[in-house]
Amino acid sequence: MIFANMQKLGVTSVRTVVKVGDTISDVKEGVNAGVWTVGVVEGSSELGLSQEEFEALTPQEREAACRKVEESFREAGAQFVIKNLSQLPELICALGN
């Protein structure tokens, strides 16, 4: 899918593509395509909690749950893991430099 999207957009270099996802499958797709790969923890399918369930956790439980998801994304090959999508613009800017 990544290569089909690149072709439609006229993008020729995988080094200019960022795959952002919330599942291990998303991360593996990005890694296999050779693009920058970012896992998003909060609200992710990998975390498997609704917002209500997440907010009901203690701060320690939240941290532990998020850490587990981050480790899973990194083990799958993600170069970057962000807490939530609000961190994405800054990361993309950093990659552009």
Stockholm file with secondary structure:
# STOCKHOLM 1.0

chainA/1-97         MIFANMQKLGVTSVRTVVKVGDTISDVKEGVNAGVWTVGVVEGSSELGLSQEEFEALTPQEREAACRKVEESFREAGAQFVIKNLSQLPELICALGN
#=GR chainA/1-97 SS CHHHHHHHHTCCCGGGCEEEESSHHHHHHHHHHTSEEEEECTTCTTTTCCHHHHHHSCHHHHHHHHHHHHHHHHHHTCSEEESSGGGHHHHHHHHHC
#=GC SS_cons        CHHHHHHHHTCCCGGGCEEEESSHHHHHHHHHHTSEEEEECTTCTTTTCCHHHHHHSCHHHHHHHHHHHHHHHHHHTCSEEESSGGGHHHHHHHHHC
//
